[in-house]
Amino acid sequence: MSHHVTLMTRVNCHACDRAKADVERICGDLGVPWSTEDVDADRELRAEYGDRVPVILVDGEEHGYWEVEEARLRAALA
């Protein structure tokens, strides 16, 4: 099964920068495509995710927020 990870972020967010580095490394290890989306670029995204960024989505479903739980993310992508 093919997965896709989306990282919901915002500009000048240090937690987002850390999460991005983690997601990039983990997805790179597993060959899983991933992308980022700026929650502040869309009113609906900001309303949904704005107070919890970074938010990790796996296949469009919320997987976690604030920090990457590496073992849990790897298990979800296995």
C-alpha positions in Angstrom: 0.0 0.0 0.0 1.3 3.4 -0.9 1.1 6.2 1.7 1.5 10.0 1.6 2.4 12.2 4.6 1.3 15.8 4.7 2.9 18.1 7.3 0.7 21.1 8.2 3.0 24.0 9.1 3.4 27.7 9.3 6.2 30.2 8.6 8.6 31.0 11.5 7.5 27.9 13.5 10.5 26.2 15.2 8.5 23.2 16.1 7.4 22.9 12.4 11.1 23.1 11.4 11.9 20.2 13.7 8.9 18.1 12.5 9.8 18.8 8.9 13.4 17.5 9.4 12.0 14.4 11.2 9.3 13.7 8.5 11.9 14.3 5.7 14.3 11.8 7.3 11.6 9.1 8.1 9.8 9.3 4.8 13.2 9.3 3.0 14.2 6.1 4.8 10.9 4.5 3.8 10.5 5.9 0.3 7.2 7.5 1.2 6.2 10.8 -0.5 5.5 13.7 1.6 4.6 17.4 1.4 4.0 20.5 3.5 1.0 22.8 3.6 1.0 26.3 5.2 -2.1 26.5 7.4 -2.0 30.3 7.3 -2.5 30.3 3.5 -6.1 29.1 3.9 -8.7 30.3 6.3 -10.2 26.8 6.7 -6.9 25.1 7.4 -6.0 27.8 9.9 -9.3 27.3 11.7 -8.8 23.5 11.7 -5.1 23.2 12.5 -3.8 26.6 13.5 -3.4 26.1 17.3 -1.9 22.6 16.9 0.8 23.0 14.3 2.8 21.1 13.3 0.1 18.5 12.4 1.0 15.2 10.7 -1.5 13.7 8.3 -1.1 10.2 6.9 -3.2 9.6 3.8 -5.2 12.7 4.7 -6.1 11.5 8.2 -4.7 13.2 11.3 -1.9 11.1 12.8 -0.5 13.5 15.4 0.5 17.0 16.3 3.2 19.2 18.0 5.9 16.6 17.5 6.7 13.5 15.4 6.5 10.2 17.3 9.0 8.4 15.2 8.1 4.8 16.1 4.4 5.4 15.7 4.9 7.2 12.3 7.1 4.4 11.0 4.5 1.8 12.1 1.7 3.7 10.3 3.8 3.8 7.1 4.9 0.1 7.2 
